[in-house]
Every structure is written in C-alpha cells, then in structure tokens.
Amino acid sequence: MQLQFERHHDSILVPGFRYEVRRISLARRMRFLAENHDLIQELKFLSAAPDQTAQQRLEIAQLELELSRKLLEECLVSVSGGDEIETLSPERMEWLISRAPAGLCVEILVRISEELALSEHRRKN
C-alpha cells in the first residue's frame, strides 16, 4: 500500500499555478496546536471583545497573519507557477505572503484547513 503524504492542487484563482499541501497526522496536528497555543488563545481573546478599537483590530490582523504564516510553513510543501515545481523556500514564502494575490493565500489556507479538520469519516477511524 502506497501512503500519500502530500496532495497536489491546481489553483482555482490563478490558472497554471499548482501547490502541494502536506497531510498532517494527529500527532503533528497536536504538536502544532501546542506550539501555537498562546497565539491562538490571544487571537480568540482579542476577537471576542464586543467593541474593538482600531488598535485591537490591527493587532488581530497581525496575529492572524502570523498564524497563517505558521500554517503555511507547516503544511505547504511546494508551489509551481509553470512547468517546474519549487520546494517552498523563504523567498517563495515571502512572495506568497506579500506579493501574490491575496485570494491565492486564502485558497491555499482553505485547503490546509480541510487537511487539518477531521471529517466525520476520519473521526470514525
């Protein structure tokens, strides 16, 4: 039996762009949550405030960006804008975060979230 630890996806938003997302084991998922517990809790705390100031909204956006970057670093394996697939390097990560279309990052993060979430079928196993 051949186990598949990565999944290749074609971008819906950017034609010709492909990316590879790492499938995360339960142990790795738990380690990621433990390592980022303080960040996640701070984000939840700030987001729960009923009337947020501009400063709090800015801080929330910065925390969300930091968590998104950590998710991308943990789960995104490679990207491809053409014929060759490129392992995710710090330069490629910076391009993805700062210069790529925002929708592309959101699309990749949605795919990562799908890998992290436990579906009903996966929960039964």
C-alpha positions as CSV (number, residue, x, y, z in Angstrom):
1,M,0.0,0.0,0.0
2,Q,1.4,3.4,-1.0
3,L,0.7,6.2,1.5
4,Q,0.2,9.7,0.1
5,F,1.6,12.4,2.5
6,E,1.1,15.3,0.1
7,R,-1.8,16.4,-2.1
8,H,-1.3,18.4,-5.3
9,H,-3.9,21.1,-6.1
10,D,-4.4,23.3,-9.1
11,S,-5.3,26.8,-8.2
12,I,-8.8,27.9,-9.0
13,L,-7.9,31.6,-8.7
14,V,-4.6,31.6,-10.7
15,P,-4.7,29.3,-13.7
16,G,-1.5,27.4,-14.2
17,F,-0.5,27.7,-10.5
18,R,-0.1,24.4,-8.6
19,Y,0.7,23.8,-5.0
20,E,1.3,20.8,-2.8
21,V,-0.2,20.6,0.7
22,R,1.2,18.2,3.4
23,R,-1.3,15.9,5.0
24,I,-1.0,16.3,8.8
25,S,-1.0,13.4,11.2
26,L,-2.8,13.7,14.5
27,A,0.5,13.8,16.4
28,R,1.7,16.6,14.2
29,R,-1.6,18.5,14.5
30,M,-1.4,18.3,18.3
31,R,2.2,19.5,18.3
32,F,1.3,22.5,16.1
33,L,-1.6,23.4,18.4
34,A,0.6,23.1,21.5
35,E,3.4,25.2,20.0
36,N,0.9,27.9,19.0
37,H,-1.4,27.7,21.9
38,D,-0.6,31.2,23.3
39,L,-1.0,32.8,19.9
40,I,-4.4,31.1,19.3
41,Q,-5.7,32.0,22.7
42,E,-4.6,35.6,22.3
43,L,-6.4,35.8,19.0
44,K,-9.5,34.3,20.4
45,F,-9.4,36.7,23.4
46,L,-9.0,39.8,21.2
47,S,-11.6,38.6,18.7
48,A,-14.2,38.1,21.5
49,A,-14.2,41.8,22.5
50,P,-17.6,43.3,21.7
51,D,-16.4,46.8,20.7
52,Q,-12.9,46.7,19.3
53,T,-10.7,49.7,18.8
54,A,-8.7,50.3,15.7
55,Q,-5.6,49.2,17.6
56,Q,-7.2,45.9,18.6
57,R,-8.3,45.2,15.0
58,L,-4.8,45.9,13.8
59,E,-3.4,43.5,16.5
60,I,-6.0,40.9,15.5
61,A,-4.9,41.2,11.8
62,Q,-1.2,40.9,12.8
63,L,-1.9,37.7,14.9
64,E,-4.0,36.2,12.0
65,L,-1.2,36.9,9.6
66,E,1.4,35.3,11.9
67,L,-0.8,32.2,12.4
68,S,-1.4,32.0,8.7
69,R,2.3,32.2,8.0
70,K,2.9,29.4,10.5
71,L,0.2,27.2,8.9
72,L,1.8,27.8,5.5
73,E,5.3,26.9,6.8
74,E,4.0,23.8,8.4
75,C,1.7,22.5,5.7
76,L,2.7,24.0,2.3
77,V,5.4,21.8,0.7
78,S,5.9,23.3,-2.8
79,V,4.5,25.7,-5.3
80,S,4.6,25.9,-9.1
81,G,3.9,28.8,-11.4
82,G,4.7,27.0,-14.5
83,D,6.4,23.8,-15.6
84,E,8.7,23.2,-12.6
85,I,7.6,22.6,-9.0
86,E,9.6,24.5,-6.5
87,T,10.1,23.5,-2.8
88,L,8.9,26.2,-0.6
89,S,11.8,28.5,0.2
90,P,11.8,31.6,2.5
91,E,11.9,33.7,-0.7
92,R,8.9,31.9,-2.2
93,M,7.0,32.2,1.2
94,E,7.7,35.9,1.2
95,W,6.4,36.2,-2.3
96,L,3.3,34.3,-1.4
97,I,2.6,36.4,1.7
98,S,3.4,39.9,0.3
99,R,3.2,39.9,-3.5
100,A,0.9,37.1,-4.6
101,P,-2.8,37.8,-5.0
102,A,-4.5,37.7,-1.5
103,G,-7.1,35.2,-2.8
104,L,-4.3,32.7,-3.6
105,C,-3.2,32.7,0.0
106,V,-6.7,32.3,1.2
107,E,-7.3,29.5,-1.3
108,I,-4.2,27.6,0.0
109,L,-5.2,28.2,3.6
110,V,-8.6,26.8,3.0
111,R,-7.0,23.6,1.5
112,I,-4.8,23.4,4.6
113,S,-7.8,23.8,6.9
114,E,-9.5,21.0,5.1
115,E,-6.5,18.8,5.7
116,L,-6.4,19.8,9.4
117,A,-10.1,19.3,10.0
118,L,-11.3,15.9,10.9
119,S,-14.2,14.8,8.7
120,E,-16.9,12.5,10.0
121,H,-15.3,9.6,8.2
122,R,-11.8,10.3,9.6
123,R,-13.3,10.7,13.1
124,K,-14.8,7.2,13.0
125,N,-11.5,5.7,12.1
